[in-house]
């Protein structure tokens, strides 16, 4: 068996506060990455529609 140091109430509170901080940082980073991904997909989708519209309005397009 190992001997573990006894934790005081203050030690436990510090550990809990640090765990809370780490969870908050993780969620912040996760939401930020998700926001960047959504923005990238939105731009790609917009460019796809922009290209189609500009291709169809071109005088030498195959649809005319």
N, C-alpha and C positions, 0 to 999 in steps of 0.2 A: 504494500500500500504506500501511496505517496502522502506526504504531509503538505497540506495546502495552508497558506496563511489565512488567518481569519479576516473576514471582510467586515468593516464597520458599515454602519448605515450611510455614512458619507461616501465611502468607497462605492457602495451599491448605487447611490444617487449619481455619482460621477459616471459610472459605467452606463447607467440608463440614459443619462444625458448625452453621452457620446454615441450610443446606439441610435438615439433619436436624431441626432445631428447627421449621422451617416445615412440613415434612411431618407432624411429630407434632401440631402445632397444627391443621393441616388435618384430619387423621384424627380428632382429638378433637372438633372442631366437626361433622364429618360424622356421627360416631357419636352425638353428642348430639342433632343434628337428627333422625336416624333414630329414636332413642329417643322423642323428643317426638312424632313422627308415629305411631309404634306405640301410644303411650299415648292419643293423640287418637282413633285408629281403634278402640281397645279400648273407650274410653268411649262412642263413638258406637254401636258394636255392642251394648254392654250396654244403652244407653238404648233402642235399637230393640226388643230383646227385652223390656225392662221395660215399654215402652208396649204391646206386643202382649199381654203377660200381664195387665196391668191393664185393657186394653180388653176382653179376653175375660172377665174376672171381674166386670165392671161389670154390675149388674142390668138395665140398659137396653140392653145390647149386642145387636147383630143376631143373634147366634148362639143366643140363648135363646128 
